[in-house]
Structure formats: C-alpha cells, structure tokens
Amino acid sequence: MVKKNKSARDQDFKADMQTIKKEDVRKLQETFNQFFGDSSDEMRKNSSKLKNKIYFFGFVAIIFFAVVSFLTKNMNFVGI
C-alpha cells in the first residue's frame, strides 16, 4: 500500500451529492419508521400519543412553576 499525499487524495475524491442525499433521506426515513411505525394508522396513533405527552408535561411544568413562584412571593424567608 502506497501512502498518498494530501493533494493526491483531494484530487481523487469526487463527492456524489445526489447519492449522499439519497442515503441521508433513507436513514432519516428508517429512523422515523422506528420511532412512529410503518403504517399510517400506527403513525397517527403514535404521534397522537407523543403530542398528548408533550401537552401533559408542559401543563405540569407550568403548574409547578406557578406554584413555586406563588410560594416564593408569599413567604418570608428567615434571614433574607
């Protein structure tokens, strides 16, 4: 094996952007299918579950911060 210098390697490399783009799209679709499912009904069900979880945890976070801010404004801390 003959070691090439950097300029020789740069001249040999030709990026096929269309092939790279197709491979990226394929990988993205595989990841999407693993997360949401293969069929449209399964995707609809899983995305609905995810949306409901996001709404629920957002609501819980808002309630938590509202309670904490209410308690900190209405309590007198010793030494402060």
N, CA, C and O atoms as CSV, one atom per row, in Angstrom:
chain,resi,resn,atom,element,x,y,z
A,1,MET,N,N,0.845,-1.182,0.000
A,1,MET,CA,C,0.000,0.000,0.000
A,1,MET,C,C,0.882,1.235,0.000
A,1,MET,O,O,1.747,1.409,0.858
A,2,VAL,N,N,0.640,2.077,-0.977
A,2,VAL,CA,C,1.422,3.292,-1.117
A,2,VAL,C,C,0.634,4.429,-0.505
A,2,VAL,O,O,-0.543,4.627,-0.805
A,3,LYS,N,N,1.300,5.169,0.353
A,3,LYS,CA,C,0.649,6.287,1.017
A,3,LYS,C,C,0.675,7.504,0.106
A,3,LYS,O,O,1.736,7.912,-0.366
A,4,LYS,N,N,-0.500,8.086,-0.142
A,4,LYS,CA,C,-0.611,9.270,-0.998
A,4,LYS,C,C,-0.524,10.527,-0.149
A,4,LYS,O,O,-0.925,10.539,1.015
A,5,ASN,N,N,-0.009,11.552,-0.735
A,5,ASN,CA,C,-0.009,12.819,-0.011
A,5,ASN,C,C,-1.393,13.443,-0.094
A,5,ASN,O,O,-2.252,12.967,-0.836
A,6,LYS,N,N,-1.604,14.489,0.654
A,6,LYS,CA,C,-2.943,15.067,0.789
A,6,LYS,C,C,-3.476,15.604,-0.532
A,6,LYS,O,O,-4.653,15.409,-0.832
A,7,SER,N,N,-2.669,16.256,-1.310
A,7,SER,CA,C,-3.158,16.824,-2.569
A,7,SER,C,C,-3.577,15.725,-3.542
A,7,SER,O,O,-4.522,15.921,-4.306
A,8,ALA,N,N,-2.919,14.602,-3.538
A,8,ALA,CA,C,-3.311,13.490,-4.412
A,8,ALA,C,C,-4.641,12.899,-3.964
A,8,ALA,O,O,-5.483,12.555,-4.793
A,9,ARG,N,N,-4.830,12.782,-2.651
A,9,ARG,CA,C,-6.112,12.272,-2.146
A,9,ARG,C,C,-7.254,13.217,-2.482
A,9,ARG,O,O,-8.345,12.767,-2.831
A,10,ASP,N,N,-7.016,14.536,-2.379
A,10,ASP,CA,C,-8.057,15.513,-2.681
A,10,ASP,C,C,-8.456,15.460,-4.152
A,10,ASP,O,O,-9.624,15.666,-4.480
A,11,GLN,N,N,-7.508,15.188,-5.036
A,11,GLN,CA,C,-7.807,15.127,-6.461
A,11,GLN,C,C,-8.616,13.875,-6.809
A,11,GLN,O,O,-9.437,13.905,-7.726
A,12,ASP,N,N,-8.388,12.768,-6.079
A,12,ASP,CA,C,-9.100,11.530,-6.351
A,12,ASP,C,C,-10.532,11.544,-5.838
A,12,ASP,O,O,-11.384,10.837,-6.377
A,13,PHE,N,N,-10.810,12.322,-4.823
A,13,PHE,CA,C,-12.128,12.329,-4.201
A,13,PHE,C,C,-13.090,13.194,-4.997
A,13,PHE,O,O,-12.830,14.371,-5.251
A,14,LYS,N,N,-14.207,12.589,-5.386
A,14,LYS,CA,C,-15.268,13.341,-6.039
A,14,LYS,C,C,-16.567,12.984,-5.327
A,14,LYS,O,O,-17.021,11.841,-5.383
A,15,ALA,N,N,-17.153,13.959,-4.666
A,15,ALA,CA,C,-18.371,13.716,-3.893
A,15,ALA,C,C,-19.568,13.645,-4.833
A,15,ALA,O,O,-19.779,14.529,-5.664
A,16,ASP,N,N,-20.333,12.596,-4.688
A,16,ASP,CA,C,-21.578,12.454,-5.438
A,16,ASP,C,C,-22.693,12.905,-4.507
A,16,ASP,O,O,-23.209,12.114,-3.718
A,17,MET,N,N,-23.058,14.162,-4.599
A,17,MET,CA,C,-24.003,14.751,-3.660
A,17,MET,C,C,-25.380,14.112,-3.761
A,17,MET,O,O,-26.080,14.009,-2.754
A,18,GLN,N,N,-25.782,13.684,-4.944
A,18,GLN,CA,C,-27.093,13.060,-5.095
A,18,GLN,C,C,-27.147,11.741,-4.332
A,18,GLN,O,O,-28.145,11.450,-3.672
A,19,THR,N,N,-26.088,10.943,-4.413
A,19,THR,CA,C,-26.035,9.670,-3.691
A,19,THR,C,C,-26.010,9.907,-2.184
A,19,THR,O,O,-26.674,9.196,-1.431
A,20,ILE,N,N,-25.254,10.893,-1.750
A,20,ILE,CA,C,-25.175,11.224,-0.325
A,20,ILE,C,C,-26.547,11.677,0.170
A,20,ILE,O,O,-26.965,11.298,1.265
A,21,LYS,N,N,-27.250,12.485,-0.626
A,21,LYS,CA,C,-28.569,12.966,-0.240
A,21,LYS,C,C,-29.562,11.812,-0.146
A,21,LYS,O,O,-30.350,11.753,0.797
A,22,LYS,N,N,-29.533,10.901,-1.103
A,22,LYS,CA,C,-30.433,9.742,-1.077
A,22,LYS,C,C,-30.169,8.867,0.145
A,22,LYS,O,O,-31.108,8.365,0.762
A,23,GLU,N,N,-28.916,8.686,0.491
A,23,GLU,CA,C,-28.566,7.883,1.668
A,23,GLU,C,C,-29.048,8.557,2.948
A,23,GLU,O,O,-29.547,7.888,3.853
A,24,ASP,N,N,-28.901,9.876,3.030
A,24,ASP,CA,C,-29.377,10.608,4.203
A,24,ASP,C,C,-30.900,10.518,4.336
A,24,ASP,O,O,-31.419,10.362,5.441
A,25,VAL,N,N,-31.608,10.616,3.218
A,25,VAL,CA,C,-33.069,10.512,3.237
A,25,VAL,C,C,-33.486,9.119,3.677
A,25,VAL,O,O,-34.428,8.970,4.455
A,26,ARG,N,N,-32.796,8.100,3.188
A,26,ARG,CA,C,-33.112,6.723,3.560
A,26,ARG,C,C,-32.904,6.500,5.055
A,26,ARG,O,O,-33.740,5.878,5.712
A,27,LYS,N,N,-31.798,7.002,5.596
A,27,LYS,CA,C,-31.528,6.858,7.035
A,27,LYS,C,C,-32.569,7.607,7.862
A,27,LYS,O,O,-33.009,7.113,8.900
A,28,LEU,N,N,-32.961,8.786,7.410
A,28,LEU,CA,C,-33.973,9.564,8.114
A,28,LEU,C,C,-35.316,8.845,8.115
A,28,LEU,O,O,-36.015,8.833,9.128
A,29,GLN,N,N,-35.681,8.242,6.978
A,29,GLN,CA,C,-36.932,7.505,6.900
A,29,GLN,C,C,-36.908,6.276,7.803
A,29,GLN,O,O,-37.921,5.949,8.421
A,30,GLU,N,N,-35.772,5.591,7.888
A,30,GLU,CA,C,-35.661,4.434,8.781
A,30,GLU,C,C,-35.838,4.851,10.235
A,30,GLU,O,O,-36.536,4.186,11.001
A,31,THR,N,N,-35.205,5.953,10.608
A,31,THR,CA,C,-35.333,6.443,11.974
A,31,THR,C,C,-36.769,6.838,12.267
A,31,THR,O,O,-37.295,6.514,13.332
A,32,PHE,N,N,-37.407,7.532,11.339
A,32,PHE,CA,C,-38.800,7.953,11.501
A,32,PHE,C,C,-39.700,6.737,11.656
A,32,PHE,O,O,-40.580,6.724,12.516
A,33,ASN,N,N,-39.486,5.705,10.825
A,33,ASN,CA,C,-40.306,4.496,10.896
A,33,ASN,C,C,-40.098,3.744,12.202
A,33,ASN,O,O,-41.044,3.157,12.727
A,34,GLN,N,N,-38.886,3.750,12.737
A,34,GLN,CA,C,-38.637,3.087,14.017
A,34,GLN,C,C,-39.343,3.816,15.147
A,34,GLN,O,O,-39.817,3.184,16.090
A,35,PHE,N,N,-39.418,5.133,15.064
A,35,PHE,CA,C,-39.999,5.925,16.139
A,35,PHE,C,C,-41.518,5.960,16.065
A,35,PHE,O,O,-42.188,5.806,17.086
A,36,PHE,N,N,-42.077,6.163,14.862
A,36,PHE,CA,C,-43.518,6.335,14.720
A,36,PHE,C,C,-44.231,5.101,14.173
A,36,PHE,O,O,-45.445,4.982,14.340
A,37,GLY,N,N,-43.527,4.192,13.534
A,37,GLY,CA,C,-44.156,2.997,12.978
A,37,GLY,C,C,-44.200,3.040,11.462
A,37,GLY,O,O,-43.936,4.074,10.848
A,38,ASP,N,N,-44.540,1.887,10.858
A,38,ASP,CA,C,-44.512,1.772,9.406
A,38,ASP,C,C,-45.831,2.183,8.743
A,38,ASP,O,O,-45.808,2.860,7.715
A,39,SER,N,N,-46.956,1.798,9.295
A,39,SER,CA,C,-48.239,2.089,8.653
A,39,SER,C,C,-48.751,3.466,9.062
A,39,SER,O,O,-48.344,4.013,10.088
A,40,SER,N,N,-49.644,4.017,8.250
A,40,SER,CA,C,-50.155,5.359,8.534
A,40,SER,C,C,-51.014,5.376,9.796
A,40,SER,O,O,-50.996,6.359,10.537
A,41,ASP,N,N,-51.776,4.289,10.054
A,41,ASP,CA,C,-52.577,4.238,11.284
A,41,ASP,C,C,-51.685,4.207,12.517
A,41,ASP,O,O,-51.971,4.855,13.524
A,42,GLU,N,N,-50.608,3.450,12.425
A,42,GLU,CA,C,-49.669,3.360,13.545
A,42,GLU,C,C,-48.973,4.705,13.765
A,42,GLU,O,O,-48.755,5.117,14.905
A,43,MET,N,N,-48.625,5.386,12.665
A,43,MET,CA,C,-48.000,6.708,12.782
A,43,MET,C,C,-48.950,7.696,13.440
A,43,MET,O,O,-48.547,8.476,14.303
A,44,ARG,N,N,-50.209,7.660,13.032
A,44,ARG,CA,C,-51.206,8.579,13.588
A,44,ARG,C,C,-51.376,8.344,15.083
A,44,ARG,O,O,-51.444,9.294,15.863
A,45,LYS,N,N,-51.445,7.065,15.484
A,45,LYS,CA,C,-51.633,6.727,16.891
A,45,LYS,C,C,-50.414,7.150,17.727
A,45,LYS,O,O,-50.564,7.743,18.795
A,46,ASN,N,N,-49.213,6.840,17.232
A,46,ASN,CA,C,-48.002,7.165,17.984
A,46,ASN,C,C,-47.756,8.669,18.051
A,46,ASN,O,O,-47.302,9.176,19.076
A,47,SER,N,N,-48.052,9.390,16.962
A,47,SER,CA,C,-47.855,10.845,17.005
A,47,SER,C,C,-48.868,11.499,17.938
A,47,SER,O,O,-48.560,12.496,18.591
A,48,SER,N,N,-50.075,10.938,18.001
A,48,SER,CA,C,-51.080,11.461,18.919
A,48,SER,C,C,-50.654,11.232,20.370
A,48,SER,O,O,-50.841,12.101,21.222
A,49,LYS,N,N,-50.085,10.061,20.645
A,49,LYS,CA,C,-49.582,9.783,21.999
A,49,LYS,C,C,-48.473,10.761,22.369
A,49,LYS,O,O,-48.443,11.287,23.482
A,50,LEU,N,N,-47.560,11.000,21.427
A,50,LEU,CA,C,-46.445,11.912,21.687
A,50,LEU,C,C,-46.952,13.331,21.926
A,50,LEU,O,O,-46.471,14.022,22.824
A,51,LYS,N,N,-47.923,13.764,21.124
A,51,LYS,CA,C,-48.491,15.107,21.284
A,51,LYS,C,C,-49.160,15.247,22.648
A,51,LYS,O,O,-49.004,16.273,23.311
A,52,ASN,N,N,-49.900,14.230,23.072
A,52,ASN,CA,C,-50.565,14.274,24.372
A,52,ASN,C,C,-49.559,14.302,25.514
A,52,ASN,O,O,-49.777,14.995,26.508
A,53,LYS,N,N,-48.465,13.561,25.391
A,53,LYS,CA,C,-47.419,13.586,26.424
A,53,LYS,C,C,-46.789,14.973,26.521
A,53,LYS,O,O,-46.545,15.474,27.618
A,54,ILE,N,N,-46.528,15.585,25.379
A,54,ILE,CA,C,-45.929,16.926,25.376
A,54,ILE,C,C,-46.869,17.929,26.038
A,54,ILE,O,O,-46.431,18.744,26.849
A,55,TYR,N,N,-48.155,17.875,25.697
A,55,TYR,CA,C,-49.124,18.772,26.325
A,55,TYR,C,C,-49.217,18.542,27.829
A,55,TYR,O,O,-49.248,19.497,28.605
A,56,PHE,N,N,-49.262,17.277,28.243
A,56,PHE,CA,C,-49.394,16.948,29.658
A,56,PHE,C,C,-48.183,17.447,30.456
A,56,PHE,O,O,-48.341,18.102,31.486
A,57,PHE,N,N,-46.970,17.133,29.973
A,57,PHE,CA,C,-45.782,17.553,30.719
A,57,PHE,C,C,-45.586,19.061,30.671
A,57,PHE,O,O,-45.040,19.634,31.614
A,58,GLY,N,N,-46.014,19.717,29.602
A,58,GLY,CA,C,-45.979,21.180,29.553
A,58,GLY,C,C,-46.923,21.779,30.573
A,58,GLY,O,O,-46.574,22.742,31.257
A,59,PHE,N,N,-48.123,21.213,30.683
A,59,PHE,CA,C,-49.092,21.681,31.666
A,59,PHE,C,C,-48.568,21.478,33.085
A,59,PHE,O,O,-48.704,22.365,33.928
A,60,VAL,N,N,-47.967,20.315,33.358
A,60,VAL,CA,C,-47.410,20.036,34.679
A,60,VAL,C,C,-46.284,21.010,34.994
A,60,VAL,O,O,-46.188,21.499,36.120
A,61,ALA,N,N,-45.426,21.300,34.011
A,61,ALA,CA,C,-44.321,22.230,34.233
A,61,ALA,C,C,-44.846,23.639,34.534
A,61,ALA,O,O,-44.314,24.316,35.413
A,62,ILE,N,N,-45.871,24.082,33.822
A,62,ILE,CA,C,-46.440,25.411,34.065
A,62,ILE,C,C,-47.045,25.489,35.466
A,62,ILE,O,O,-46.845,26.476,36.174
A,63,ILE,N,N,-47.776,24.461,35.863
A,63,ILE,CA,C,-48.364,24.431,37.207
A,63,ILE,C,C,-47.260,24.447,38.261
A,63,ILE,O,O,-47.362,25.169,39.253
A,64,PHE,N,N,-46.214,23.665,38.055
A,64,PHE,CA,C,-45.094,23.613,39.006
A,64,PHE,C,C,-44.454,24.992,39.169
A,64,PHE,O,O,-44.243,25.449,40.292
A,65,PHE,N,N,-44.145,25.655,38.050
A,65,PHE,CA,C,-43.521,26.977,38.142
A,65,PHE,C,C,-44.466,28.016,38.734
A,65,PHE,O,O,-44.018,28.923,39.435
A,66,ALA,N,N,-45.749,27.903,38.468
A,66,ALA,CA,C,-46.708,28.837,39.059
A,66,ALA,C,C,-46.771,28.657,40.568
A,66,ALA,O,O,-46.802,29.644,41.304
A,67,VAL,N,N,-46.789,27.408,41.045
A,67,VAL,CA,C,-46.828,27.146,42.484
A,67,VAL,C,C,-45.537,27.637,43.151
A,67,VAL,O,O,-45.586,28.265,44.209
A,68,VAL,N,N,-44.400,27.356,42.543
A,68,VAL,CA,C,-43.127,27.794,43.119
A,68,VAL,C,C,-43.055,29.312,43.169
A,68,VAL,O,O,-42.632,29.869,44.182
A,69,SER,N,N,-43.456,29.993,42.108
A,69,SER,CA,C,-43.396,31.461,42.131
A,69,SER,C,C,-44.387,32.032,43.146
A,69,SER,O,O,-44.080,33.018,43.817
A,70,PHE,N,N,-45.567,31.427,43.267
A,70,PHE,CA,C,-46.542,31.882,44.255
A,70,PHE,C,C,-45.990,31.725,45.668
A,70,PHE,O,O,-46.109,32.632,46.491
A,71,LEU,N,N,-45.384,30.569,45.944
A,71,LEU,CA,C,-44.852,30.323,47.286
A,71,LEU,C,C,-43.666,31.224,47.604
A,71,LEU,O,O,-43.541,31.683,48.740
A,72,THR,N,N,-42.799,31.490,46.646
A,72,THR,CA,C,-41.639,32.337,46.921
A,72,THR,C,C,-42.040,33.799,47.098
A,72,THR,O,O,-41.374,34.526,47.835
A,73,LYS,N,N,-43.089,34.242,46.455
A,73,LYS,CA,C,-43.524,35.638,46.610
A,73,LYS,C,C,-44.290,35.845,47.909
A,73,LYS,O,O,-44.262,36.943,48.465
A,74,ASN,N,N,-44.967,34.827,48.403
A,74,ASN,CA,C,-45.814,34.982,49.575
A,74,ASN,C,C,-45.191,34.460,50.865
A,74,ASN,O,O,-45.845,34.483,51.908
A,75,MET,N,N,-43.954,33.992,50.824
A,75,MET,CA,C,-43.314,33.513,52.044
A,75,MET,C,C,-42.155,34.438,52.418
A,75,MET,O,O,-41.415,34.927,51.564
A,76,ASN,N,N,-42.030,34.653,53.695
A,76,ASN,CA,C,-40.882,35.400,54.195
A,76,ASN,C,C,-39.841,34.424,54.692
A,76,ASN,O,O,-40.098,33.638,55.604
A,77,PHE,N,N,-38.668,34.474,54.091
A,77,PHE,CA,C,-37.613,33.563,54.482
A,77,PHE,C,C,-36.811,34.174,55.619
A,77,PHE,O,O,-36.566,35.380,55.643
A,78,VAL,N,N,-36.408,33.336,56.553
A,78,VAL,CA,C,-35.658,33.808,57.716
A,78,VAL,C,C,-34.266,34.230,57.259
A,78,VAL,O,O,-33.573,33.477,56.574
A,79,GLY,N,N,-33.871,35.414,57.634
A,79,GLY,CA,C,-32.538,35.908,57.334
A,79,GLY,C,C,-32.399,36.533,55.969
A,79,GLY,O,O,-31.300,36.949,55.601
A,80,ILE,N,N,-33.458,36.614,55.211
A,80,ILE,CA,C,-33.338,37.239,53.870
A,80,ILE,C,C,-34.101,38.539,53.859
A,80,ILE,O,O,-34.135,39.227,52.839
